């Protein structure tokens, strides 16, 4: 397997001529107090890496989700009289 930044294309790439990279991040838990550590710990380093990969010409896909189906989210939503989806959207 070639280095992702050398420009060498693997034998069967998903998109011809480019390196494909999938980047995922931790789920930001909606039931915690929002603070700078949430951003740094959950999404900042992954976002920076995705931008770096794109600058180097790689096909980088960066995805994250929400914790709508977690027990802690559901409990917090019930306490605040929201649905879990409304809690995550909030």
Beta strands, then each sheet from edge to edge (+ up, - down):
strand 1: 20-24
strand 2: 59-63
sheet 1: 1+ 2+
end
